[in-house]
Amino acid sequence: MDLAIILASVTIVSLVSFVGMLFVGIKEAILGRVLMGLVGFASGSLIGAAFFDLIPEAVETGQAVWPYIVGGIVFFFIMEKFLYWRHCHDEACQVHSFAYLNLIGDGVHNFVDGVLIAASFLVSVSLGFTTSLAVVFHEIPQELGDFGVLVFGGLEKKKALTYNFLSAITAVIGAIITYFLAAQVQGLALLLVPFAAGGFIYIAATDLMPELHKKTQTKDSVVQLFTILIGIALMFTINVLLPS
């Protein structure tokens, strides 16, 4: 299989990270009103991705995956503590640590996507294109939520787009490594899938949802619940209802 075709496919998938450009031209006042909805959407998307995509995929391997899920949760807790000590000691945080955590978790997930796409192309071209298309539809709602999390976390919109794209490039790295070291990388990917799931659960449950609780008005709560359910429903539809 030509490496150029694999790289072209994962690059297109990585460009999905720029879906946040839809909100770049929006005025700050309007963006502020929709950010909380995007955070709720991101919470639901992360939970849905963990429970309807990553964990089932890991369980199908027949290995004991729960230690790696727990390990992912603990790792992201340690990382958040480190980021807090490094950037927020004795001063107010301009950028919340969960913004960086989200980038790390998404980077791991995108790396696994790159491994998956490259491995599919090594089996057949048709399977590779089918997998790439599936990943694109999977990534659109998640990348949209990721952009909202980064902006809500304190990053400027253009910087959020840049960082989100850099996180997405890990898919290219995963594809290249898989192409040259296919047999060895498959074992690594099996470990990273539940690890990323643990990270997603941690970010959604301990960082994003507590932020939603800061808005207590009934109208805000209804919007938050609705956007969370939309995120979960999209991931359920993409990963469970639609054919793989």
C-alpha positions as CSV (number, residue, x, y, z in Angstrom):
1,M,0.0,0.0,0.0
2,D,1.3,3.4,-1.0
3,L,2.2,5.5,2.1
4,A,1.1,8.7,0.2
5,I,-2.5,7.4,0.1
6,I,-2.5,6.7,3.8
7,L,-1.0,10.1,4.7
8,A,-3.5,11.9,2.5
9,S,-6.4,10.2,4.2
10,V,-5.2,10.9,7.8
11,T,-4.4,14.5,6.8
12,I,-7.9,15.0,5.6
13,V,-9.2,13.5,8.9
14,S,-6.9,15.9,10.8
15,L,-8.3,18.9,9.0
16,V,-11.7,18.1,10.6
17,S,-10.2,19.8,13.6
18,F,-10.8,23.2,11.9
19,V,-14.6,22.7,12.2
20,G,-14.3,25.3,15.0
21,M,-13.8,27.9,12.3
22,L,-17.6,28.1,12.1
23,F,-17.4,30.1,15.4
24,V,-14.4,32.3,14.7
25,G,-16.4,35.1,13.2
26,I,-19.0,35.1,15.9
27,K,-19.1,38.1,18.3
28,E,-17.8,37.5,21.8
29,A,-21.1,38.2,23.4
30,I,-22.9,35.7,21.2
31,L,-20.1,33.1,21.6
32,G,-20.3,33.4,25.3
33,R,-23.9,32.4,25.3
34,V,-23.2,29.3,23.2
35,L,-20.0,28.2,24.9
36,M,-21.8,26.6,27.8
37,G,-23.8,24.6,25.3
38,L,-20.6,23.5,23.6
39,V,-19.1,22.4,26.9
40,G,-22.2,20.3,27.6
41,F,-22.0,18.9,24.1
42,A,-18.4,18.1,24.6
43,S,-19.2,16.4,27.9
44,G,-21.8,14.2,26.2
45,S,-19.5,13.5,23.2
46,L,-16.6,12.4,25.5
47,I,-18.8,10.1,27.6
48,G,-20.4,8.7,24.4
49,A,-17.0,8.2,22.7
50,A,-15.7,6.4,25.8
51,F,-18.7,4.1,26.4
52,F,-20.0,3.5,22.9
53,D,-16.7,3.5,20.9
54,L,-13.4,3.1,22.8
55,I,-14.4,0.7,25.7
56,P,-16.4,-1.7,23.4
57,E,-13.5,-1.7,20.9
58,A,-11.1,-2.5,23.7
59,V,-13.3,-5.2,25.2
60,E,-13.6,-7.0,21.8
61,T,-9.8,-7.8,22.0
62,G,-10.6,-10.2,24.9
63,Q,-8.0,-8.6,27.1
64,A,-8.5,-7.2,30.6
65,V,-9.1,-3.5,29.7
66,W,-10.4,-2.1,33.0
67,P,-6.9,-1.6,34.6
68,Y,-6.0,0.6,31.6
69,I,-9.2,2.6,31.9
70,V,-8.5,3.2,35.6
71,G,-4.9,3.9,34.7
72,G,-6.1,6.6,32.2
73,I,-8.2,8.2,34.9
74,V,-5.4,8.3,37.4
75,F,-2.9,9.5,34.8
76,F,-5.1,12.4,33.8
77,F,-5.6,13.3,37.5
78,I,-1.8,13.4,38.0
79,M,-1.4,15.5,34.8
80,E,-4.0,18.0,36.0
81,K,-2.3,18.3,39.3
82,F,1.0,18.9,37.5
83,L,-0.5,21.5,35.2
84,Y,-2.1,23.3,38.2
85,W,1.2,23.4,40.1
86,R,3.1,24.4,37.0
87,H,0.8,27.2,35.7
88,C,-1.4,28.2,38.6
89,H,0.7,28.2,41.7
90,D,0.1,31.4,43.8
91,E,-1.7,33.1,40.9
92,A,-4.9,32.9,39.1
93,C,-5.1,30.6,36.1
94,Q,-5.7,32.4,32.8
95,V,-6.1,29.0,31.0
96,H,-7.8,26.2,32.9
97,S,-5.9,22.9,33.2
98,F,-8.8,21.0,31.6
99,A,-8.1,22.7,28.3
100,Y,-4.6,21.2,28.2
101,L,-6.0,17.8,29.4
102,N,-8.5,17.8,26.6
103,L,-5.7,18.3,24.1
104,I,-3.7,15.4,25.6
105,G,-6.7,13.1,25.6
106,D,-7.7,14.0,22.1
107,G,-4.1,13.6,20.9
108,V,-4.0,10.0,22.2
109,H,-7.4,9.3,20.6
110,N,-6.3,10.8,17.3
111,F,-3.1,8.7,17.4
112,V,-5.2,5.6,17.7
113,D,-7.4,6.8,14.8
114,G,-4.2,7.1,12.7
115,V,-3.2,3.6,13.7
116,L,-6.7,2.3,12.8
117,I,-6.7,4.0,9.4
118,A,-3.3,2.9,8.4
119,A,-3.9,-0.7,9.5
120,S,-7.2,-0.7,7.5
121,F,-5.4,0.5,4.3
122,L,-2.8,-2.3,4.8
123,V,-5.7,-4.8,4.6
124,S,-7.4,-3.2,1.5
125,V,-7.9,0.1,-0.1
126,S,-11.6,-0.1,0.1
127,L,-11.5,-0.8,3.9
128,G,-9.1,2.0,4.3
129,F,-11.4,4.6,2.7
130,T,-14.4,3.2,4.5
131,T,-12.6,3.5,7.9
132,S,-11.4,7.1,7.0
133,L,-14.9,8.2,6.2
134,A,-16.2,6.6,9.4
135,V,-13.5,8.5,11.4
136,V,-14.4,11.8,9.8
137,F,-18.1,11.5,10.8
138,H,-17.0,10.4,14.2
139,E,-14.6,13.3,14.7
140,I,-16.8,16.2,13.5
141,P,-19.0,16.4,16.7
142,Q,-16.1,15.7,19.0
143,E,-13.8,18.3,17.4
144,L,-16.6,20.8,17.6
145,G,-17.0,20.1,21.3
146,D,-13.2,20.2,21.7
147,F,-13.1,23.7,20.3
148,G,-15.7,24.9,22.7
149,V,-13.8,23.4,25.6
150,L,-10.5,25.2,24.6
151,V,-12.2,28.5,24.2
152,F,-14.2,28.1,27.4
153,G,-10.9,27.1,29.1
154,G,-9.3,30.5,28.3
155,L,-7.7,30.1,24.9
156,E,-8.2,32.6,22.1
157,K,-10.2,31.3,19.2
158,K,-7.4,31.2,16.7
159,K,-5.0,29.7,19.3
160,A,-7.7,27.1,20.1
161,L,-7.9,26.1,16.4
162,T,-4.1,25.9,16.1
163,Y,-3.8,23.7,19.3
164,N,-6.7,21.5,18.2
165,F,-5.0,20.9,14.8
166,L,-1.7,20.1,16.5
167,S,-3.5,17.6,18.6
168,A,-5.2,16.1,15.5
169,I,-1.8,15.7,13.7
170,T,-1.0,12.8,16.1
171,A,-3.2,10.8,13.7
172,V,-0.5,11.3,11.0
173,I,2.2,10.2,13.5
174,G,0.1,7.1,14.4
175,A,-0.3,6.2,10.7
176,I,3.4,6.6,9.9
177,I,4.5,4.4,12.8
178,T,1.9,1.8,11.9
179,Y,3.0,1.7,8.3
180,F,6.6,0.9,9.2
181,L,6.0,-1.0,12.4
182,A,2.6,-2.6,11.9
183,A,3.0,-5.7,14.1
184,Q,4.5,-3.9,17.0
185,V,2.1,-0.9,17.0
186,Q,-1.0,-3.1,17.1
187,G,-0.2,-4.1,20.6
188,L,0.4,-0.5,21.7
189,A,-2.9,0.6,20.2
190,L,-4.7,-2.1,22.2
191,L,-3.4,-0.4,25.4
192,L,-4.0,3.2,24.2
193,V,-7.7,2.6,23.4
194,P,-8.9,2.0,27.0
195,F,-6.3,4.5,28.3
196,A,-7.9,7.2,26.2
197,A,-11.3,6.1,27.3
198,G,-10.3,6.6,30.9
199,G,-9.0,10.1,30.0
200,F,-12.3,11.0,28.3
201,I,-14.3,9.9,31.3
202,Y,-12.1,11.9,33.7
203,I,-12.3,15.1,31.7
204,A,-16.1,14.9,31.2
205,A,-16.9,13.9,34.8
206,T,-14.4,16.0,36.8
207,D,-13.7,19.0,34.7
208,L,-16.5,19.8,32.3
209,M,-19.6,18.8,34.3
210,P,-18.5,20.8,37.4
211,E,-18.2,23.8,35.2
212,L,-21.8,23.3,34.1
213,H,-23.0,23.2,37.7
214,K,-21.8,26.8,38.1
215,K,-24.8,27.9,36.0
216,T,-27.8,27.2,38.2
217,Q,-30.7,28.9,36.5
218,T,-33.4,26.6,35.2
219,K,-33.0,27.8,31.6
220,D,-29.2,27.1,31.7
221,S,-29.7,23.7,33.3
222,V,-32.2,22.6,30.6
223,V,-29.8,23.7,27.8
224,Q,-26.9,21.9,29.5
225,L,-28.9,18.7,29.8
226,F,-30.1,18.9,26.3
227,T,-26.6,19.4,24.8
228,I,-25.1,16.6,26.9
229,L,-27.8,14.3,25.7
230,I,-27.2,15.4,22.1
231,G,-23.5,14.6,22.4
232,I,-24.3,11.2,23.9
233,A,-26.9,10.5,21.2
234,L,-24.6,11.4,18.3
235,M,-21.9,9.1,19.6
236,F,-24.4,6.3,20.2
237,T,-25.8,6.8,16.6
238,I,-22.4,6.9,15.0
239,N,-20.9,4.0,16.9
240,V,-23.9,1.7,17.7
241,L,-26.8,2.3,15.3
242,L,-24.9,3.0,12.1
243,P,-23.0,0.1,10.4
244,S,-19.3,0.2,11.0
